[in-house]
Amino acid sequence: MDEIHDATSEIACDVLVIGGGTAGPMAALKAKLRNPKARVVLLEKANVKRSGAIAMGMDGLNNAVIPGYATPER
């Protein structure tokens, strides 16, 4: 029988964004831009290589929707 480990940790933050899909990183970025001193945490259920928009090859879309920040060359 597999052992069950109760691993917990506590991180203090001002804004917690749950989900690293297409909207999550944008929400976290917007929160940080609105208040640069805010402690913003983006919580994702899995490694970035296996989950969320980046795993789906959508990272270009996330960059492209930030006007004045991303360029096609970047």
C-alpha positions in Angstrom: 0.0 0.0 0.0 1.3 3.5 -0.9 2.1 5.8 1.9 0.2 9.1 2.0 2.2 12.1 2.8 0.6 15.3 4.0 2.9 17.9 2.5 1.9 21.5 3.3 3.5 24.8 3.0 2.4 28.4 3.6 3.1 31.3 1.3 1.9 34.8 2.2 0.6 36.8 -0.8 -1.7 39.7 -1.7 -3.1 38.1 -4.8 -3.5 34.3 -5.4 -4.3 33.3 -9.0 -5.3 29.6 -9.4 -4.7 28.1 -12.8 -1.9 28.5 -15.3 -4.1 28.3 -18.4 -4.5 31.2 -20.8 -6.2 33.5 -18.3 -4.2 32.8 -15.2 -0.8 34.2 -16.2 -2.6 37.3 -17.7 -4.5 37.8 -14.4 -1.2 37.5 -12.4 0.6 39.9 -14.7 -2.2 42.5 -14.6 -2.3 42.3 -10.8 1.4 42.9 -10.6 1.3 45.8 -13.1 -1.5 47.4 -11.2 0.4 47.2 -7.9 4.1 46.4 -8.4 4.6 46.0 -4.6 1.9 43.3 -4.4 3.0 39.7 -3.7 1.4 37.8 -6.6 1.4 34.0 -6.6 0.3 31.9 -9.6 -0.7 28.4 -8.5 -0.6 25.6 -11.1 -1.4 22.0 -10.5 1.5 20.5 -12.5 4.9 21.3 -14.0 4.8 24.0 -16.7 6.0 21.5 -19.3 2.9 19.3 -18.7 0.1 21.7 -17.9 -1.6 24.9 -18.8 -1.4 27.0 -21.9 2.4 26.7 -22.4 2.0 22.9 -22.6 -0.6 23.4 -25.3 1.8 25.5 -27.4 -0.1 28.7 -26.6 2.6 30.8 -25.1 2.8 32.9 -28.2 -0.8 33.8 -27.8 -0.2 34.9 -24.2 2.6 37.2 -25.3 0.7 38.6 -28.3 -2.2 39.9 -26.2 0.0 42.3 -24.2 -0.1 45.4 -26.4 3.2 47.3 -26.5 5.1 44.5 -24.7 5.6 41.7 -27.1 6.7 42.0 -30.7 6.8 39.3 -33.4 10.6 39.3 -33.1 10.5 38.5 -29.4 
